[in-house]
Amino acid sequence: MIEKVNKYHPDKVADRIAGALVDYCYTIEERPRCAFEVLLGHGNITINGEASVEIPSEIYTEIIKRIVGKDLSINYYVVAQDIHLSNNQSEEIRVGDNGVFRANYTKEYEEATKTAKEITEHYQRDGKYIFDTKEATICQSGKVDHNLIKEIVKRDIVKINPLGEWEGSEDVDAGCTNRKLGSDQPLSQPNGLHGKDLSKSDVSISIYLALKSKELGIPLETKVSIGDDKVIIENKEILYKDIADYVKEYINSLGGFEKFAEWGIQY
């Protein structure tokens, strides 16, 4: 059973804005240190966090308007990273936080993502979906063609908008960064993926394990401590720098952190 929300869901809009801020930081520094939390809804947006890069107001204002589609009242408060955390990354990229990670690739997750994308190609509005083996619940805002959705979903039972037509967006429901964790990763212990640089283990190791789980065809798990420069996976010692580089290449292949935030981990 898989939950997916599409890229127009308010929580995903928050993730995408946070991802775009991280993308900007990587255009200024090779190894920026940044973490952004975004909360938006009802004409307002708050961005709070830490960054080694100063982001001009015209940059974050343009990002918000481009992704949301209109002007919002902005409360932006981002400060420099704590000096002790910053020193942890001064010589080379190291694990930025403690964490326990488990990943288990399933074809069900991959197919659910593809189906959600296909629905969204037809309805570019707020949507949220549940996919089970024989049943699906499709909540898609605005007017929808029930026959078209059933053709896309291909389940024995397809429930479409059980409460009737509805209007989504951040004007109806507030959105928050990293709230739809189960939608974005096939992990038994989901971790926050969005709005952070690659020193953050919940980004790099979560993505690395998920991709390697599919490649190797087995569940994977590991644990890390802040400051680690090596990670042990399947009894093999791997440099954290190599994990971060591998994940950066994957993020780049998708088009950056903002594009990654649209759907989470994709195969």
VOBA-1610 file (N, C-alpha, C; in pm, whole numbers, padded with zeros to 5 digits, always signed):
BEGIN
Met+00085-00119+00000Met+00000+00000+00000Met+00089+00124+00000Ile+00065+00214-00093Ile+00152+00331-00111Ile+00069+00459-00113Glu+00115+00561-00042Glu+00057+00695-00052Glu+00144+00780-00144Lys+00081+00856-00233Lys+00153+00954-00312Lys+00075+01085-00311Val+00147+01195-00307Val+00085+01325-00335Val+00158+01384-00455Asn+00087+01464-00534Asn+00153+01518-00652Asn+00225+01649-00621Lys+00293+01700-00721Lys+00382+01815-00698Lys+00308+01945-00672Tyr+00174+01945-00690Tyr+00094+02065-00663Tyr+00031+02062-00524His+00049+01953-00452His+00000+01947-00315His+00076+02051-00231Pro+00010+02122-00139Pro+00079+02228-00063Pro+00208+02183+00006Asp+00210+02060+00059Asp+00333+02011+00122Asp+00445+01996+00020Lys+00410+01953-00102Lys+00512+01939-00206Lys+00556+02076-00257Val+00465+02172-00260Val+00503+02309-00298Val+00607+02362-00200Ala+00586+02335-00071Ala+00685+02375+00030Ala+00818+02304+00006Asp+00814+02174-00024Asp+00936+02099-00053Asp+01008+02156-00175Arg+00932+02190-00278Arg+00992+02242-00402Arg+01060+02377-00379Ile+00998+02462-00300Ile+01059+02592-00268Ile+01188+02570-00190Ala+01184+02482-00092Ala+01305+02451-00015Ala+01413+02395-00106Gly+01375+02308-00200Gly+01471+02252-00295Gly+01532+02357-00385Ala+01451+02452-00428Ala+01503+02560-00514Ala+01603+02647-00439Leu+01581+02668-00311Leu+01677+02745-00230Leu+01810+02670-00219Val+01802+02537-00202Val+01925+02457-00198Val+01996+02463-00334Asp+01921+02453-00442Asp+01981+02465-00576Asp+02059+02595-00588Tyr+02000+02704-00542Tyr+02070+02833-00550Tyr+02200+02829-00472Cys+02196+02772-00352Cys+02318+02765-00270Cys+02429+02691-00343Tyr+02394+02584-00416Tyr+02494+02507-00490Tyr+02548+02583-00612Thr+02479+02686-00657Thr+02535+02768-00765Thr+02641+02865-00711Ile+02637+02890-00582Ile+02730+02987-00520Ile+02850+02916-00458Glu+02827+02802-00393Glu+02934+02727-00329Glu+02933+02581-00375Glu+03049+02522-00382Glu+03058+02380-00421Glu+02999+02290-00314Arg+03025+02325-00188Arg+02973+02245-00077Arg+02904+02338+00025Pro+02789+02391-00011Pro+02720+02480+00083Pro+02667+02403+00202Arg+02643+02473+00308Arg+02579+02416+00425Arg+02447+02489+00444Cys+02338+02417+00427Cys+02208+02484+00433Cys+02098+02389+00476Ala+01999+02446+00541Ala+01879+02371+00580Ala+01765+02471+00589Phe+01659+02445+00512Phe+01546+02538+00505Phe+01417+02467+00543Glu+01339+02530+00628Glu+01205+02483+00660Glu+01107+02585+00603Val+01007+02535+00530Val+00910+02622+00464Val+00770+02588+00512Leu+00695+02690+00549Leu+00555+02675+00585Leu+00477+02780+00506Leu+00377+02735+00430Leu+00299+02831+00352Leu+00151+02799+00359Gly+00071+02902+00342Gly-00073+02884+00341Gly-00146+03014+00359His-00260+03026+00289His-00352+03138+00310His-00286+03274+00290Gly-00205+03282+00182Gly-00144+03409+00144Gly-00013+03441+00211Asn+00037+03350+00297Asn+00160+03376+00371Asn+00260+03263+00352Ile+00388+03297+00366Ile+00492+03195+00365Ile+00601+03234+00466Thr+00647+03137+00540Thr+00759+03155+00633Thr+00871+03062+00594Ile+00991+03117+00581Ile+01110+03037+00553Ile+01208+03061+00667Asn+01245+02953+00733Asn+01336+02963+00848Asn+01449+02863+00827Gly+01568+02896+00871Gly+01676+02799+00856Gly+01813+02858+00872Glu+01910+02783+00822Glu+02051+02820+00830Glu+02115+02801+00693Ala+02211+02887+00660Ala+02280+02871+00532Ala+02414+02942+00535Ser+02510+02882+00465Ser+02640+02946+00449Ser+02637+03046+00334Val+02529+03047+00258Val+02513+03137+00144Val+02406+03241+00177Glu+02434+03366+00146Glu+02332+03469+00162Glu+02246+03472+00035Ile+02117+03457+00052Ile+02025+03455-00062Ile+01955+03590-00071Pro+01977+03666-00178Pro+01914+03799-00191Pro+01762+03788-00194Ser+01695+03890-00146Ser+01548+03888-00139Ser+01485+03871-00276Glu+01549+03927-00381Glu+01490+03913-00514Glu+01496+03769-00563Ile+01595+03692-00514Ile+01607+03551-00553Ile+01497+03468-00487Tyr+01484+03476-00355Tyr+01382+03393-00291Tyr+01241+03440-00323Thr+01224+03570-00349Thr+01092+03619-00391Thr+01053+03563-00527Glu+01148+03559-00620Glu+01121+03504-00753Glu+01092+03355-00746Ile+01167+03283-00662Ile+01144+03139-00646Ile+01003+03112-00597Ile+00962+03186-00496Ile+00828+03167-00439Ile+00720+03195-00543Lys+00732+03307-00614Lys+00628+03344-00712Lys+00624+03244-00826Arg+00740+03198-00872Arg+00744+03103-00983Arg+00677+02971-00946Ile+00702+02922-00826Ile+00649+02791-00787Ile+00504+02800-00741Val+00470+02903-00664Val+00333+02916-00614Val+00241+02976-00720Gly+00297+03063-00804Gly+00217+03124-00911Gly+00159+03259-00875Lys+00195+03312-00758Lys+00145+03444-00719Lys+00230+03497-00604Asp+00211+03624-00572Asp+00284+03685-00462Asp+00225+03640-00328Leu+00313+03618-00231Leu+00271+03587-00095Leu+00337+03686+00000Ser+00280+03702+00115Ser+00344+03779+00221Ser+00456+03692+00278Ile+00582+03742+00272Ile+00698+03659+00302Ile+00761+03696+00436Asn+00783+03594+00518Asn+00862+03608+00640Asn+00986+03519+00623Tyr+01099+03581+00598Tyr+01223+03507+00567Tyr+01324+03532+00677Tyr+01364+03423+00744Tyr+01462+03436+00853Tyr+01560+03320+00843Val+01673+03346+00778Val+01777+03244+00760Val+01908+03301+00812Val+01975+03227+00898Val+02097+03275+00962Val+02213+03183+00925Ala+02334+03222+00962Ala+02452+03139+00939Ala+02446+03013+01024Gln+02504+02905+00973Gln+02506+02779+01047Gln+02589+02794+01175Asp+02549+02722+01278Asp+02624+02719+01402Asp+02771+02687+01375Ile+02861+02757+01443Ile+03004+02747+01416Ile+03056+02604+01438His+03004+02534+01539His+03051+02398+01567His+03007+02303+01457Leu+02884+02317+01410Leu+02839+02234+01298Leu+02916+02267+01172Ser+02944+02395+01153Ser+03019+02438+01035Ser+03160+02379+01035Asn+03223+02378+01151Asn+03359+02325+01161Asn+03365+02175+01129Asn+03254+02105+01152Asn+03247+01963+01121Asn+03272+01936+00972Gln+03240+02035+00889Gln+03254+02020+00743Gln+03371+02100+00686Ser+03456+02154+00772Ser+03558+02249+00727Ser+03663+02187+00636Glu+03702+02061+00661Glu+03807+02000+00581Glu+03753+01913+00469Glu+03653+01833+00499Glu+03590+01750+00397Glu+03447+01720+00440Ile+03365+01678+00348Ile+03225+01652+00381Ile+03215+01531+00473Arg+03144+01550+00583Arg+03124+01445+00682Arg+02975+01434+00715Val+02940+01327+00784Val+02802+01310+00827Val+02763+01427+00917Gly+02650+01490+00884Gly+02609+01610+00955Gly+02515+01587+01071Asp+02471+01461+01092Asp+02378+01435+01201Asp+02372+01285+01229Asn+02325+01249+01347Asn+02301+01108+01378Asn+02181+01056+01299Gly+02180+00926+01273Gly+02064+00871+01204Gly+02068+00720+01192Val+01948+00661+01185Val+01931+00519+01155Val+01851+00511+01026Phe+01896+00429+00932Phe+01838+00429+00797Phe+01810+00287+00750Arg+01692+00269+00692Arg+01655+00141+00633Arg+01586+00167+00500Ala+01620+00092+00398Ala+01558+00106+00267Ala+01523-00031+00212Asn+01409-00037+00145Asn+01368-00163+00082Asn+01293-00130-00046Tyr+01361-00141-00158Tyr+01297-00113-00287Tyr+01180-00207-00310Thr+01068-00148-00358Thr+00954-00229-00402Thr+00907-00177-00536Lys+00870-00268-00623Lys+00815-00230-00753Lys+00684-00154-00736Glu+00611-00186-00627Glu+00484-00119-00598Glu+00505+00032-00584Tyr+00611+00071-00512Tyr+00641+00214-00496Tyr+00674+00278-00630Glu+00757+00212-00709Glu+00797+00268-00839Glu+00676+00285-00930Glu+00588+00187-00933Glu+00471+00194-01020Glu+00371+00300-00971Ala+00359+00315-00839Ala+00271+00416-00784Ala+00317+00556-00823Thr+00447+00578-00821Thr+00501+00708-00862Thr+00470+00735-01009Lys+00487+00637-01093Lys+00459+00654-01236Lys+00311+00682-01260Thr+00223+00613-01188Thr+00079+00635-01204Thr+00040+00774-01157Ala+00094+00817-01043Ala+00066+00952-00993Ala+00112+01058-01091Lys+00229+01037-01153Lys+00278+01130-01253Lys+00184+01138-01374Glu+00133+01022-01416Glu+00045+01020-01533Glu-00086+01093-01505Ile-00141+01074-01386Ile-00262+01149-01350Ile-00235+01299-01352Thr-00119+01337-01299Thr-00085+01478-01288Thr-00060+01542-01424Glu-00017+01464-01522Glu-00003+01517-01658Glu-00136+01568-01712His-00245+01505-01670His-00379+01545-01715His-00441+01651-01625Tyr-00406+01648-01496Tyr-00466+01741-01400Tyr-00354+01807-01320Gln-00316+01925-01364Gln-00204+01994-01302Gln-00252+02080-01185Arg-00308+02007-01089Arg-00362+02070-00969Arg-00338+01975-00851Asp-00359+02027-00733Asp-00342+01953-00609Asp-00408+01815-00616Gly-00331+01710-00581Gly-00386+01575-00582Gly-00315+01485-00483Lys-00388+01387-00429Lys-00329+01291-00335Lys-00395+01155-00358Tyr-00313+01050-00350Tyr-00357+00919-00396Tyr-00310+00807-00302Ile-00393+00702-00294Ile-00355+00579-00225Ile-00364+00465-00326Phe-00258+00384-00336Phe-00256+00270-00427Phe-00236+00142-00347Asp-00330+00050-00361Asp-00316-00084-00306Asp-00313-00181-00424Thr-00295-00309-00398Thr-00282-00406-00506Thr-00402-00406-00598Lys-00523-00408-00540Lys-00645-00415-00622Lys-00734-00292-00610Glu-00694-00197-00530Glu-00782-00084-00500Glu-00701+00045-00497Ala-00765+00156-00532Ala-00700+00287-00525Ala-00802+00393-00485Thr-00756+00491-00411Thr-00838+00609-00380Thr-00768+00730-00442Ile-00838+00796-00531Ile-00781+00910-00604Ile-00855+01036-00563Cys-00788+01125-00494Cys-00843+01256-00459Cys-00774+01360-00546Gln-00842+01406-00648Gln-00786+01499-00744Gln-00874+01623-00749Ser-00815+01738-00721Ser-00895+01861-00711Ser-00947+01903-00849Gly-01056+01979-00846Gly-01118+02027-00970Gly-01203+01920-01035Lys-01255+01952-01154Lys-01337+01856-01228Lys-01247+01750-01291Val-01288+01624-01280Val-01208+01515-01335Val-01297+01421-01416Asp-01234+01354-01510Asp-01299+01252-01592Asp-01277+01116-01524His-01382+01062-01466His-01369+00937-01389His-01322+00822-01477Asn-01370+00816-01599Asn-01330+00707-01689Asn-01182+00715-01723Leu-01132+00837-01745Leu-00990+00855-01776Leu-00904+00810-01658Ile-00941+00849-01537Ile-00863+00812-01419Ile-00863+00660-01400Lys-00978+00596-01418Lys-00984+00451-01404Lys-00896+00381-01508Glu-00891+00438-01628Glu-00806+00382-01733Glu-00658+00394-01695Ile-00620+00505-01631Ile-00482+00526-01590Ile-00445+00435-01472Val-00534+00426-01375Val-00503+00359-01249Val-00502+00207-01262Lys-00594+00153-01338Lys-00597+00007-01363Lys-00603-00074-01233Arg-00710-00054-01157Arg-00736-00133-01036Arg-00879-00187-01044Asp-00905-00294-00969Asp-01040-00350-00966Asp-01140-00250-00907Ile-01096-00179-00803Ile-01182-00079-00738Ile-01107+00054-00737Val-01170+00157-00792Val-01109+00290-00793Val-01209+00389-00733Lys-01178+00441-00616Lys-01261+00543-00552Lys-01208+00680-00593Ile-01293+00761-00652Ile-01250+00892-00701Ile-01326+01001-00626Asn-01252+01086-00558Asn-01310+01197-00481Asn-01431+01152-00399Pro-01410+01068-00298Pro-01522+01014-00220Pro-01613+01120-00160Leu-01561+01238-00133Leu-01642+01345-00075Leu-01691+01445-00181Gly-01673+01410-00309Gly-01716+01500-00416Gly-01603+01592-00462Glu-01637+01684-00550Glu-01537+01777-00604Glu-01482+01865-00491Trp-01355+01902-00505Trp-01291+01986-00405Trp-01186+02073-00470Glu-01153+02181-00406Glu-01050+02272-00455Glu-00931+02266-00360Gly-00814+02239-00413Gly-00695+02230-00330Gly-00617+02360-00327Ser-00487+02349-00311Ser-00388+02458-00309Ser-00365+02509-00168Glu-00264+02593-00157Glu-00225+02648-00027Glu-00327+02747+00028Asp-00425+02786-00054Asp-00532+02872-00003Asp-00633+02793+00079Val-00631+02661+00063Val-00726+02574+00133Val-00658+02499+00248Asp-00533+02457+00223Asp-00463+02369+00316Asp-00317+02413+00324Ala-00268+02444+00443Ala-00130+02488+00458Ala-00034+02375+00422Gly+00084+02412+00373Gly+00186+02314+00336Gly+00312+02333+00419Cys+00384+02223+00442Cys+00502+02226+00528Cys+00609+02134+00471Thr+00734+02175+00480Thr+00845+02095+00431Thr+00854+01960+00503Asn+00884+01856+00425Asn+00910+01722+00479Asn+00794+01664+00560Arg+00671+01698+00520Arg+00556+01640+00589Arg+00507+01513+00520Lys+00534+01499+00389Lys+00486+01381+00316Lys+00602+01283+00294Leu+00662+01238+00403Leu+00780+01153+00393Leu+00746+01017+00332Gly+00632+00960+00370Gly+00595+00829+00316Gly+00568+00832+00168Ser+00531+00948+00116Ser+00504+00962-00026Ser+00631+00962-00109Asp+00743+00995-00048Asp+00864+01025-00123Asp+00973+00919-00119Gln+00955+00814-00040Gln+01065+00718-00027Gln+01014+00581+00017Pro+01069+00476-00042Pro+01029+00340-00006Pro+01108+00291+00114Leu+01095+00360+00225Leu+01174+00329+00344Leu+01083+00287+00457Ser+01130+00194+00539Ser+01052+00156+00656Ser+01068+00258+00768Gln+01170+00343+00755Gln+01189+00452+00852Gln+01220+00579+00773Pro+01115+00649+00725Pro+01139+00764+00637Pro+01214+00877+00708Asn+01291+00951+00629Asn+01369+01062+00682Asn+01346+01185+00595Gly+01365+01304+00653Gly+01342+01428+00580Gly+01440+01446+00465Leu+01389+01455+00344Leu+01474+01459+00225Leu+01498+01599+00170His+01415+01694+00206His+01409+01818+00129His+01459+01941+00205Gly+01517+02034+00130Gly+01560+02160+00186Gly+01694+02157+00255Lys+01778+02055+00224Lys+01905+02041+00296Lys+02017+02007+00199Asp+02139+02043+00238Asp+02256+02009+00157Asp+02295+01864+00181Leu+02393+01815+00107Leu+02428+01673+00107Leu+02512+01628+00226Ser+02552+01722+00312Ser+02617+01678+00436Ser+02514+01619+00531Lys+02387+01649+00508Lys+02279+01599+00594Lys+02255+01451+00561Ser+02279+01365+00658Ser+02271+01221+00634Ser+02132+01177+00595Asp+02027+01244+00645Asp+01892+01200+00610Asp+01863+01224+00462Val+01939+01311+00398Val+01926+01327+00252Val+02014+01224+00181Ser+02144+01233+00202Ser+02237+01152+00123Ser+02220+01002+00148Ile+02214+00960+00274Ile+02209+00816+00300Ile+02073+00757+00266Ser+01965+00832+00290Ser+01833+00782+00251Ser+01827+00754+00101Ile+01875+00848+00022Ile+01869+00832-00124Ile+01964+00722-00168Tyr+02085+00721-00113Tyr+02184+00620-00151Tyr+02132+00479-00123Leu+02078+00456-00004Leu+02027+00323+00030Leu+01911+00284-00060Ala+01821+00377-00088Ala+01706+00346-00172Ala+01750+00304-00311Leu+01846+00375-00368Leu+01894+00341-00503Leu+01971+00209-00502Lys+02053+00189-00401Lys+02132+00067-00395Lys+02045-00055-00361Ser+01934-00033-00289Ser+01844-00142-00259Ser+01785-00200-00387Lys+01751-00113-00481Lys+01701-00164-00610Lys+01813-00233-00687Glu+01930-00170-00691Glu+02043-00224-00767Glu+02082-00363-00717Leu+02086-00381-00585Leu+02131-00507-00526Leu+02016-00606-00506Gly+01893-00555-00507Gly+01778-00643-00490Gly+01758-00693-00349Ile+01805-00616-00249Ile+01793-00656-00109Ile+01761-00533-00023Pro+01697-00554+00093Pro+01682-00443+00189Pro+01820-00403+00243Leu+01835-00276+00276Leu+01962-00226+00329Leu+01935-00142+00452Glu+02032-00141+00543Glu+02021-00054+00659Glu+02160-00015+00709Thr+02164+00098+00779Thr+02289+00142+00841Thr+02257+00245+00947Lys+02358+00281+01025Lys+02345+00390+01121Lys+02470+00477+01111Val+02455+00605+01142Val+02570+00697+01136Val+02566+00790+01256Ser+02682+00847+01286Ser+02693+00946+01393Ser+02752+01074+01334Ile+02716+01185+01391Ile+02766+01313+01342Ile+02920+01312+01345Gly+02978+01360+01235Gly+03123+01364+01224Gly+03185+01246+01153Asp+03108+01138+01132Asp+03162+01021+01063Asp+03208+01058+00922Asp+03322+01003+00881Asp+03365+01021+00742Asp+03350+00891+00663Lys+03309+00785+00732Lys+03286+00656+00665Lys+03154+00597+00714Val+03091+00517+00627Val+02964+00452+00659Val+02978+00304+00627Ile+02925+00218+00714Ile+02930+00074+00689Ile+02794+00026+00638Ile+02795-00030+00517Ile+02674-00084+00456Ile+02707-00224+00406Glu+02628-00323+00451Glu+02652-00462+00413Glu+02799-00503+00440Asn+02846-00464+00560Asn+02982-00497+00605Asn+03092-00435+00519Lys+03056-00338+00439Lys+03154-00270+00355Lys+03166-00125+00399Glu+03290-00078+00415Glu+03315+00060+00456Glu+03319+00150+00333Ile+03235+00256+00336Ile+03225+00348+00223Ile+03249+00490+00273Leu+03330+00565+00201Leu+03353+00705+00237Leu+03222+00784+00224Tyr+03192+00865+00325Tyr+03071+00946+00317Tyr+03079+01042+00198Lys+03198+01090+00169Lys+03216+01179+00054Lys+03171+01110-00075Asp+03202+00980-00088Asp+03163+00908-00209Asp+03011+00892-00217Ile+02948+00873-00100Ile+02802+00864-00097Ile+02740+00997-00140Ala+02792+01107-00085Ala+02738+01239-00120Ala+02759+01270-00268Asp+02875+01232-00323Asp+02902+01256-00466Asp+02807+01174-00553Tyr+02782+01050-00513Tyr+02691+00962-00587Tyr+02550+01022-00589Val+02506+01071-00474Val+02372+01128-00463Val+02363+01261-00539Lys+02470+01340-00536Lys+02468+01466-00612Lys+02453+01439-00761Glu+02520+01337-00810Glu+02507+01300-00952Glu+02363+01259-00983Tyr+02302+01186-00893Tyr+02162+01146-00910Tyr+02070+01268-00910Ile+02089+01358-00813Ile+02008+01480-00805Ile+02024+01562-00933Asn+02147+01574-00981Asn+02171+01648-01105Asn+02099+01584-01224Ser+02093+01450-01225Ser+02027+01381-01337Ser+01877+01411-01341Leu+01819+01444-01225Leu+01677+01479-01219Leu+01652+01624-01253Gly+01758+01706-01246Gly+01743+01848-01273Gly+01762+01937-01152Gly+01807+01879-01040Gly+01834+01958-00921Gly+01743+01922-00805Phe+01764+01989-00693Phe+01690+01959-00570Phe+01542+01997-00582Glu+01512+02103-00655Glu+01371+02139-00674Glu+01298+02030-00751Lys+01357+01980-00858Lys+01295+01873-00937Lys+01284+01746-00855Phe+01386+01716-00775Phe+01381+01600-00687Phe+01263+01609-00592Ala+01237+01730-00541Ala+01130+01750-00443Ala+00991+01725-00502Glu+00976+01730-00633Glu+00844+01710-00692Glu+00786+01573-00660Trp+00870+01469-00664Trp+00821+01332-00649Trp+00901+01249-00551Gly+01007+01304-00494Gly+01091+01225-00405Gly+01177+01130-00483Ile+01210+01016-00425Ile+01300+00918-00488Ile+01232+00856-00609Gln+01301+00864-00722Gln+01250+00807-00848Gln+01355+00712-00904Tyr+01307+00610-00973Tyr+01397+00508-01027Tyr+01398+00514-01179
//
